[in-house]
Amino acid sequence: MNSIKMSFDHFGSPEVVTVGEEELPPPGEGEVQVGVRSIAVNPVDWKLVAGYLEPYFPLQLPGVPGCEAAGTVTAVGPGVTGFGVGDEVIWNGVAGGYRAVANVPAAQLTPKPAGIDFEQASCMAIAGGAAYSALVQLGVGLGDTVLVHGSAGGVGSASVQIARDLGIRVIGTASEPNHDYLRGLGAEPVAYGEGLADRVRSLGSITAVVDTFGGEEATAVIVALLGGHGAAVTTVPGKESNAAGIAPVRLLDGRVADAARLAAEGKLRFNIHERLPLTDAVRALGISRAGHIRGKIVLVP
Ligand SMILES: NC(=O)c1ccc[n+]([C@@H]2O[C@H](COP(=O)([O-])OP(=O)(O)OC[C@H]3O[C@@H](n4cnc5c(N)ncnc54)[C@H](OP(=O)(O)O)[C@@H]3O)[C@@H](O)[C@H]2O)c1
């Protein structure tokens, strides 16, 4: 069967990604074929296209970006149990997701709860899963005050919602245009940038941090605010955070199902920053790379 895919044959900026067609074989041993209904765009997609992930996940070119999607099972390969044609599923891998139809290992699928649509389901694995894992790793609960750095983005906005559902007070950093959005999620917004530690202190003491931005400012502020008391995790580990002993997020098994369950219970919902056709993937990657996303960008095949 012929189907659309977005691929690149050399590393570079988003413009290296082009539209193509592929002849998809039937799913192989252990694989399931998914008719994709929605694909969520993540910063890791443009990092993959740029070649930044080569030290960790060497890619055979031509490559296809995309690490999470949701759709319906259209065929099942030999040896697959637990999934059948017509099942609604969430897929999570490293690459290969910018496709209208995809053959994926059954082991990378999670059943989609009936209570959420494909668009929301496609956002659960990476942002939802990382936020859920970060909060479990911190071990926070009622009585805690958590600083979420970069709180309007995918991971940040999910962290805010999951924490608020646990009764946690949340202070969130964002640029000014996102402050009302954060208030709507139940967080107390502060602007990032110079003087951040003082602005947070003026709101009260924090007991833990979810950092989704990384780098020098985040590390310095975390050290200044926690001063060795309280825990911090980051989704963007680097030399500064490592030197300061800030833990990288540890992604939990079952996180996709846990995030999707919270969404089905009405506790987690992503704002859709942009909804674009799959063939506009270059534009979507460019917007993601510019770094000011409120919620998620999704691609529709
Ligand atoms: N390790 C993992 O498993 C894992 C999983 C998921 C994500 N990640 C990584 O985590 C990071 C965040 O991912 P995401 O999907 O949440 O990204 P995103 O949706 O693109 O959000 C980025 C956010 O960063 C904020 N921001 C921009 N400049 C900032 C600054 N100087 N200080 C603080 N915040 C700033 C933006 O807020 P404003 O618009 O308000 O400026 C934006 O909302 C990415 O680097 C991603 O690759 C890692």
PDBQT file of the ligand as one rigid body, heavy atoms in Angstrom, charges set to zero:
ROOT
HETATM    1  N1  LIG A 401      14.585  13.357  28.817  1.00  0.00    +0.000 N 
HETATM    2  C1  LIG A 401      13.369  13.115  28.373  1.00  0.00    +0.000 C 
HETATM    3  O1  LIG A 401      12.860  12.014  28.439  1.00  0.00    +0.000 OA
HETATM    4  C2  LIG A 401      12.573  14.249  27.804  1.00  0.00    +0.000 A 
HETATM    5  C3  LIG A 401      11.197  14.087  27.581  1.00  0.00    +0.000 A 
HETATM    6  C4  LIG A 401      10.491  15.178  27.078  1.00  0.00    +0.000 A 
HETATM    7  C5  LIG A 401      11.154  16.372  26.782  1.00  0.00    +0.000 A 
HETATM    8  N2  LIG A 401      12.494  16.453  26.970  1.00  0.00    +0.000 N 
HETATM    9  C6  LIG A 401      13.198  17.729  26.702  1.00  0.00    +0.000 C 
HETATM   10  O2  LIG A 401      12.648  18.692  27.601  1.00  0.00    +0.000 OA
HETATM   11  C7  LIG A 401      12.658  19.982  26.986  1.00  0.00    +0.000 C 
HETATM   12  C8  LIG A 401      11.247  20.573  27.055  1.00  0.00    +0.000 C 
HETATM   13  O3  LIG A 401      10.402  19.805  26.239  1.00  0.00    +0.000 OA
HETATM   14  P1  LIG A 401       8.935  20.325  25.887  1.00  0.00    +0.000 P 
HETATM   15  O4  LIG A 401       8.332  19.333  24.972  1.00  0.00    +0.000 OA
HETATM   16  O5  LIG A 401       8.228  20.706  27.123  1.00  0.00    +0.000 OA
HETATM   17  O6  LIG A 401       9.307  21.655  25.055  1.00  0.00    +0.000 OA
HETATM   18  P2  LIG A 401       8.334  22.786  24.490  1.00  0.00    +0.000 P 
HETATM   19  O7  LIG A 401       6.937  22.273  24.475  1.00  0.00    +0.000 OA
HETATM   20  O8  LIG A 401       8.937  23.232  23.220  1.00  0.00    +0.000 OA
HETATM   21  O9  LIG A 401       8.362  23.947  25.581  1.00  0.00    +0.000 OA
HETATM   22  C9  LIG A 401       9.464  24.729  25.763  1.00  0.00    +0.000 C 
HETATM   23  C10 LIG A 401       9.101  25.802  26.786  1.00  0.00    +0.000 C 
HETATM   24  O10 LIG A 401      10.312  26.424  27.204  1.00  0.00    +0.000 OA
HETATM   25  C11 LIG A 401       9.985  27.721  27.618  1.00  0.00    +0.000 C 
HETATM   26  N3  LIG A 401      11.161  28.583  27.540  1.00  0.00    +0.000 N 
HETATM   27  C12 LIG A 401      11.684  29.202  26.453  1.00  0.00    +0.000 A 
HETATM   28  N4  LIG A 401      12.782  29.901  26.806  1.00  0.00    +0.000 NA
HETATM   29  C13 LIG A 401      12.938  29.718  28.152  1.00  0.00    +0.000 A 
HETATM   30  C14 LIG A 401      13.892  30.160  29.112  1.00  0.00    +0.000 A 
HETATM   31  N5  LIG A 401      14.921  30.939  28.756  1.00  0.00    +0.000 N 
HETATM   32  N6  LIG A 401      13.752  29.751  30.395  1.00  0.00    +0.000 NA
HETATM   33  C15 LIG A 401      12.713  28.951  30.773  1.00  0.00    +0.000 A 
HETATM   34  N7  LIG A 401      11.785  28.497  29.909  1.00  0.00    +0.000 NA
HETATM   35  C16 LIG A 401      11.903  28.875  28.620  1.00  0.00    +0.000 A 
HETATM   36  C17 LIG A 401       8.896  28.171  26.688  1.00  0.00    +0.000 C 
HETATM   37  O11 LIG A 401       8.019  29.007  27.429  1.00  0.00    +0.000 OA
HETATM   38  P3  LIG A 401       7.643  30.504  26.935  1.00  0.00    +0.000 P 
HETATM   39  O12 LIG A 401       6.926  30.323  25.623  1.00  0.00    +0.000 OA
HETATM   40  O13 LIG A 401       6.764  30.998  28.019  1.00  0.00    +0.000 OA
HETATM   41  O14 LIG A 401       8.939  31.244  26.753  1.00  0.00    +0.000 OA
HETATM   42  C18 LIG A 401       8.212  26.874  26.239  1.00  0.00    +0.000 C 
HETATM   43  O15 LIG A 401       6.918  26.790  26.759  1.00  0.00    +0.000 OA
HETATM   44  C19 LIG A 401      13.184  19.765  25.558  1.00  0.00    +0.000 C 
HETATM   45  O16 LIG A 401      14.567  20.069  25.524  1.00  0.00    +0.000 OA
HETATM   46  C20 LIG A 401      12.962  18.276  25.317  1.00  0.00    +0.000 C 
HETATM   47  O17 LIG A 401      13.827  17.747  24.341  1.00  0.00    +0.000 OA
HETATM   48  C21 LIG A 401      13.215  15.433  27.477  1.00  0.00    +0.000 A 
ENDROOT
TORSDOF 0
